[in-house]
Amino acid sequence: MGLAGLYLGNAGGSTTIRIISATSVSSSASYTVPDVGTSGSFVMTAGTQTISGAKTFSANTTFTGKVVSDLSSNTLDAIYVNDSSNNARIQIGTDGSHGVISAQRTVYILGDNDNNSSSDDILAVGTDNTDPSSASIFFKISQSGVLTMPASSAATIASGAVTRTSTHMVVDTEAAAATDDLDTINGGNDGEFLILRTANNARDVTCKDATGNLLLNGDFTLSNVRDSIMLIYVDSIGWIELSRSDNSP
């Protein structure tokens, strides 16, 4: 004979609560109530409860409401929100060496790891979620306010054009020609900055004014690797010159 349920009633017998209800089962199974060493309560599917102790969820867990963490004790290690491939898309806490808030592995807010008030990075934006000094970081701001841009990216002119791939670009001539004109820079969003330099002292890149989408204070030739020109992108207009520096010896 199977167990239909376990019932509790008050002393007067007017109220009865069925606290365990048996359902049909396909096979025998054991359900163990662990010894927690103190008084405790079962977790219910309704109502408000506080759950103490460390709990491990071995399968995917879905929360339909907000998940709130009390940071007053500064004991938060990390909270991760992963995608279906178990890649961290949002991380709050620490990755073992840096304090991190990241979204899809692009934004990191870092702290003073060793509590020595040194110039640790406090903000880094990039694609590497473990090493804020790597080349995949787009920019960093230190505690002292120093802005660091990433290493330059390389581009080769093709039919008078290059595509913006970073904020700092080194441009080479098409087919390693001695001279070449750059009249179009593909890509760009309103307000983005771009710094251009030439790749080689023996190959001159001339940025052309009003030929493609460059609006300059006249043509400017990058004839030395120390020359540079800084642009800003404006929607519906193109790349507008902010400044130029002719440092040829």
LOLUMFI-294379 format. One record per residue (C-alpha): residue in three letters; x, y, z. Coordinates in nm, 2 decimals. Layout:
LOLUMFI-294379
{residu ALA, east X, north Y, up Z}
...
END
This chain:
LOLUMFI-294379
{residu MET, east 0.00, north 0.00, up 0.00}
{residu GLY, east 0.15, north 0.33, up -0.10}
{residu LEU, east 0.15, north 0.65, up 0.10}
{residu ALA, east -0.13, north 0.88, up -0.01}
{residu GLY, east 0.00, north 1.18, up 0.19}
{residu LEU, east 0.10, north 1.32, up 0.53}
{residu TYR, east -0.15, north 1.54, up 0.71}
{residu LEU, east -0.13, north 1.77, up 1.00}
{residu GLY, east -0.42, north 1.92, up 1.19}
{residu ASN, east -0.46, north 2.17, up 1.48}
{residu ALA, east -0.56, north 2.06, up 1.82}
{residu GLY, east -0.93, north 2.13, up 1.76}
{residu GLY, east -0.92, north 1.94, up 1.43}
{residu SER, east -1.10, north 2.21, up 1.24}
{residu THR, east -0.81, north 2.28, up 1.00}
{residu THR, east -0.60, north 2.02, up 0.82}
{residu ILE, east -0.29, north 2.08, up 0.61}
{residu ARG, east -0.16, north 1.82, up 0.37}
{residu ILE, east 0.21, north 1.88, up 0.38}
{residu ILE, east 0.33, north 1.58, up 0.17}
{residu SER, east 0.12, north 1.46, up -0.13}
{residu ALA, east 0.22, north 1.14, up -0.31}
{residu THR, east 0.20, north 1.12, up -0.69}
{residu SER, east 0.24, north 0.83, up -0.92}
{residu VAL, east 0.60, north 0.74, up -0.98}
{residu SER, east 0.76, north 0.54, up -1.26}
{residu SER, east 1.03, north 0.38, up -1.05}
{residu SER, east 1.16, north 0.37, up -0.69}
{residu ALA, east 1.36, north 0.67, up -0.57}
{residu SER, east 1.50, north 0.80, up -0.24}
{residu TYR, east 1.46, north 1.16, up -0.13}
{residu THR, east 1.69, north 1.26, up 0.15}
{residu VAL, east 1.65, north 1.55, up 0.39}
{residu PRO, east 2.01, north 1.66, up 0.47}
{residu ASP, east 2.12, north 1.72, up 0.83}
{residu VAL, east 2.19, north 2.10, up 0.83}
{residu GLY, east 2.29, north 2.10, up 1.19}
{residu THR, east 2.03, north 2.34, up 1.30}
{residu SER, east 1.66, north 2.42, up 1.26}
{residu GLY, east 1.55, north 2.51, up 0.91}
{residu SER, east 1.26, north 2.53, up 0.67}
{residu PHE, east 1.17, north 2.38, up 0.34}
{residu VAL, east 1.18, north 2.60, up 0.03}
{residu MET, east 0.83, north 2.67, up -0.09}
{residu THR, east 0.71, north 2.76, up -0.43}
{residu ALA, east 0.52, north 3.07, up -0.30}
{residu GLY, east 0.58, north 3.34, up -0.04}
{residu THR, east 0.90, north 3.51, up 0.07}
{residu GLN, east 1.19, north 3.32, up 0.22}
{residu THR, east 1.56, north 3.37, up 0.31}
{residu ILE, east 1.78, north 3.08, up 0.21}
{residu SER, east 2.10, north 3.05, up 0.41}
{residu GLY, east 2.42, north 2.85, up 0.34}
{residu ALA, east 2.60, north 2.78, up 0.01}
{residu LYS, east 2.38, north 2.62, up -0.26}
{residu THR, east 2.49, north 2.47, up -0.58}
{residu PHE, east 2.27, north 2.46, up -0.89}
{residu SER, east 2.41, north 2.20, up -1.13}
{residu ALA, east 2.17, north 2.27, up -1.41}
{residu ASN, east 2.04, north 2.59, up -1.58}
{residu THR, east 1.84, north 2.81, up -1.34}
{residu THR, east 1.59, north 3.06, up -1.46}
{residu PHE, east 1.50, north 3.37, up -1.26}
{residu THR, east 1.19, north 3.56, up -1.38}
{residu GLY, east 1.23, north 3.85, up -1.14}
{residu LYS, east 1.53, north 4.07, up -1.03}
{residu VAL, east 1.84, north 3.92, up -0.87}
{residu VAL, east 1.97, north 4.15, up -0.61}
{residu SER, east 2.31, north 4.12, up -0.42}
{residu ASP, east 2.39, north 4.30, up -0.10}
{residu LEU, east 2.74, north 4.45, up -0.15}
{residu SER, east 2.76, north 4.61, up 0.19}
{residu SER, east 2.99, north 4.34, up 0.32}
{residu ASN, east 3.22, north 4.36, up 0.01}
{residu THR, east 3.22, north 3.98, up -0.01}
{residu LEU, east 3.08, north 3.95, up -0.36}
{residu ASP, east 3.30, north 3.72, up -0.57}
{residu ALA, east 3.12, north 3.73, up -0.90}
{residu ILE, east 2.79, north 3.70, up -1.07}
{residu TYR, east 2.78, north 3.57, up -1.42}
{residu VAL, east 2.51, north 3.57, up -1.68}
{residu ASN, east 2.60, north 3.33, up -1.96}
{residu ASP, east 2.47, north 3.26, up -2.30}
{residu SER, east 2.36, north 2.92, up -2.44}
{residu SER, east 2.73, north 2.83, up -2.51}
{residu ASN, east 2.82, north 2.91, up -2.15}
{residu ASN, east 3.01, north 3.23, up -2.25}
{residu ALA, east 3.00, north 3.51, up -2.00}
{residu ARG, east 2.78, north 3.78, up -2.14}
{residu ILE, east 2.75, north 3.99, up -1.82}
{residu GLN, east 3.00, north 3.95, up -1.54}
{residu ILE, east 2.98, north 4.15, up -1.21}
{residu GLY, east 3.25, north 4.09, up -0.95}
{residu THR, east 3.60, north 3.97, up -1.01}
{residu ASP, east 3.77, north 3.74, up -1.26}
{residu GLY, east 4.03, north 3.64, up -1.00}
{residu SER, east 4.26, north 3.94, up -1.05}
{residu HIS, east 4.05, north 4.23, up -1.15}
{residu GLY, east 3.72, north 4.38, up -1.04}
{residu VAL, east 3.49, north 4.36, up -1.34}
{residu ILE, east 3.16, north 4.47, up -1.47}
{residu SER, east 3.13, north 4.35, up -1.83}
{residu ALA, east 2.87, north 4.31, up -2.10}
{residu GLN, east 2.94, north 4.07, up -2.38}
{residu ARG, east 3.31, north 4.08, up -2.30}
{residu THR, east 3.35, north 4.45, up -2.39}
{residu VAL, east 3.33, north 4.68, up -2.09}
{residu TYR, east 3.54, north 4.64, up -1.78}
{residu ILE, east 3.55, north 4.87, up -1.47}
{residu LEU, east 3.87, north 4.79, up -1.28}
{residu GLY, east 3.99, north 4.87, up -0.93}
{residu ASP, east 4.31, north 4.91, up -0.74}
{residu ASN, east 4.40, north 4.54, up -0.71}
{residu ASP, east 4.67, north 4.58, up -0.45}
{residu ASN, east 4.52, north 4.87, up -0.25}
{residu ASN, east 4.84, north 5.07, up -0.29}
{residu SER, east 4.68, north 5.37, up -0.47}
{residu SER, east 4.89, north 5.30, up -0.77}
{residu SER, east 4.78, north 5.40, up -1.12}
{residu ASP, east 4.58, north 5.08, up -1.19}
{residu ASP, east 4.33, north 5.12, up -1.47}
{residu ILE, east 3.98, north 5.21, up -1.35}
{residu LEU, east 3.80, north 5.18, up -1.69}
{residu ALA, east 3.89, north 4.97, up -1.99}
{residu VAL, east 3.68, north 4.89, up -2.30}
{residu GLY, east 3.77, north 4.60, up -2.52}
{residu THR, east 3.72, north 4.24, up -2.61}
{residu ASP, east 3.95, north 4.06, up -2.37}
{residu ASN, east 3.78, north 3.96, up -2.04}
{residu THR, east 4.09, north 3.87, up -1.84}
{residu ASP, east 4.38, north 4.10, up -1.94}
{residu PRO, east 4.31, north 4.48, up -1.95}
{residu SER, east 4.67, north 4.53, up -2.09}
{residu SER, east 4.61, north 4.33, up -2.40}
{residu ALA, east 4.59, north 4.47, up -2.75}
{residu SER, east 4.22, north 4.39, up -2.77}
{residu ILE, east 4.15, north 4.67, up -2.53}
{residu PHE, east 4.00, north 4.97, up -2.72}
{residu PHE, east 4.10, north 5.23, up -2.46}
{residu LYS, east 4.19, north 5.27, up -2.09}
{residu ILE, east 4.16, north 5.54, up -1.83}
{residu SER, east 4.39, north 5.53, up -1.53}
{residu GLN, east 4.32, north 5.66, up -1.18}
{residu SER, east 4.52, north 5.97, up -1.26}
{residu GLY, east 4.30, north 6.04, up -1.57}
{residu VAL, east 4.55, north 5.92, up -1.83}
{residu LEU, east 4.37, north 5.81, up -2.15}
{residu THR, east 4.55, north 5.53, up -2.34}
{residu MET, east 4.46, north 5.43, up -2.69}
{residu PRO, east 4.53, north 5.08, up -2.83}
{residu ALA, east 4.81, north 5.00, up -3.06}
{residu SER, east 4.77, north 5.12, up -3.42}
{residu SER, east 4.60, north 4.90, up -3.68}
{residu ALA, east 4.73, north 4.87, up -4.04}
{residu ALA, east 4.54, north 4.94, up -4.36}
{residu THR, east 4.64, north 4.94, up -4.73}
{residu ILE, east 4.48, north 5.17, up -4.98}
{residu ALA, east 4.26, north 5.00, up -5.24}
{residu SER, east 4.12, north 5.22, up -5.52}
{residu GLY, east 4.18, north 5.53, up -5.31}
{residu ALA, east 4.00, north 5.39, up -5.00}
{residu VAL, east 4.06, north 5.23, up -4.66}
{residu THR, east 3.82, north 5.10, up -4.40}
{residu ARG, east 3.83, north 5.24, up -4.04}
{residu THR, east 3.93, north 4.95, up -3.81}
{residu SER, east 4.05, north 5.14, up -3.50}
{residu THR, east 4.11, north 5.49, up -3.37}
{residu HIS, east 4.47, north 5.49, up -3.46}
{residu MET, east 4.56, north 5.36, up -3.81}
{residu VAL, east 4.88, north 5.33, up -4.01}
{residu VAL, east 4.81, north 5.35, up -4.39}
{residu ASP, east 5.02, north 5.20, up -4.67}
{residu THR, east 5.01, north 5.27, up -5.04}
{residu GLU, east 4.84, north 5.03, up -5.28}
{residu ALA, east 5.09, north 4.77, up -5.41}
{residu ALA, east 5.37, north 4.95, up -5.22}
{residu ALA, east 5.37, north 5.24, up -5.46}
{residu ALA, east 5.59, north 5.54, up -5.39}
{residu THR, east 5.29, north 5.76, up -5.37}
{residu ASP, east 4.91, north 5.71, up -5.34}
{residu ASP, east 4.60, north 5.92, up -5.28}
{residu LEU, east 4.35, north 5.85, up -5.00}
{residu ASP, east 4.02, north 6.01, up -5.07}
{residu THR, east 3.77, north 5.78, up -4.89}
{residu ILE, east 3.76, north 5.62, up -4.54}
{residu ASN, east 3.48, north 5.37, up -4.52}
{residu GLY, east 3.30, north 5.32, up -4.19}
{residu GLY, east 3.25, north 5.56, up -3.90}
{residu ASN, east 2.98, north 5.67, up -3.66}
{residu ASP, east 2.89, north 6.02, up -3.55}
{residu GLY, east 3.15, north 6.16, up -3.31}
{residu GLU, east 3.42, north 5.90, up -3.37}
{residu PHE, east 3.79, north 6.02, up -3.39}
{residu LEU, east 4.06, north 5.88, up -3.62}
{residu ILE, east 4.43, north 5.94, up -3.63}
{residu LEU, east 4.62, north 5.85, up -3.95}
{residu ARG, east 4.99, north 5.80, up -4.01}
{residu THR, east 5.18, north 5.66, up -4.31}
{residu ALA, east 5.34, north 5.31, up -4.28}
{residu ASN, east 5.68, north 5.39, up -4.45}
{residu ASN, east 5.90, north 5.69, up -4.50}
{residu ALA, east 5.95, north 5.59, up -4.86}
{residu ARG, east 5.58, north 5.57, up -4.94}
{residu ASP, east 5.38, north 5.89, up -4.93}
{residu VAL, east 5.00, north 5.89, up -4.86}
{residu THR, east 4.82, north 6.20, up -4.96}
{residu CYS, east 4.49, north 6.26, up -4.79}
{residu LYS, east 4.27, north 6.43, up -5.05}
{residu ASP, east 4.03, north 6.72, up -4.96}
{residu ALA, east 3.67, north 6.70, up -5.08}
{residu THR, east 3.75, north 6.42, up -5.33}
{residu GLY, east 3.57, north 6.14, up -5.14}
{residu ASN, east 3.44, north 6.18, up -4.79}
{residu LEU, east 3.74, north 6.37, up -4.64}
{residu LEU, east 3.69, north 6.74, up -4.57}
{residu LEU, east 4.03, north 6.88, up -4.49}
{residu ASN, east 4.20, north 7.22, up -4.48}
{residu GLY, east 4.35, north 7.13, up -4.82}
{residu ASP, east 4.53, north 6.81, up -4.93}
{residu PHE, east 4.78, north 6.68, up -4.67}
{residu THR, east 5.07, north 6.44, up -4.75}
{residu LEU, east 5.19, north 6.19, up -4.49}
{residu SER, east 5.54, north 6.17, up -4.61}
{residu ASN, east 5.70, north 6.05, up -4.28}
{residu VAL, east 5.60, north 5.81, up -4.02}
{residu ARG, east 5.61, north 6.10, up -3.77}
{residu ASP, east 5.34, north 6.29, up -3.97}
{residu SER, east 4.98, north 6.26, up -3.86}
{residu ILE, east 4.63, north 6.39, up -3.92}
{residu MET, east 4.33, north 6.37, up -3.68}
{residu LEU, east 3.98, north 6.35, up -3.80}
{residu ILE, east 3.62, north 6.34, up -3.66}
{residu TYR, east 3.33, north 6.17, up -3.83}
{residu VAL, east 3.01, north 6.36, up -3.87}
{residu ASP, east 2.69, north 6.19, up -3.99}
{residu SER, east 2.58, north 6.29, up -4.34}
{residu ILE, east 2.91, north 6.49, up -4.39}
{residu GLY, east 3.21, north 6.25, up -4.36}
{residu TRP, east 3.55, north 6.27, up -4.20}
{residu ILE, east 3.64, north 6.63, up -4.10}
{residu GLU, east 3.99, north 6.74, up -4.02}
{residu LEU, east 4.06, north 6.85, up -3.66}
{residu SER, east 4.44, north 6.89, up -3.68}
{residu ARG, east 4.75, north 6.79, up -3.87}
{residu SER, east 5.11, north 6.76, up -3.77}
{residu ASP, east 5.39, north 6.78, up -4.03}
{residu ASN, east 5.70, north 6.64, up -3.85}
{residu SER, east 5.91, north 6.55, up -4.15}
{residu PRO, east 6.28, north 6.62, up -4.09}
END
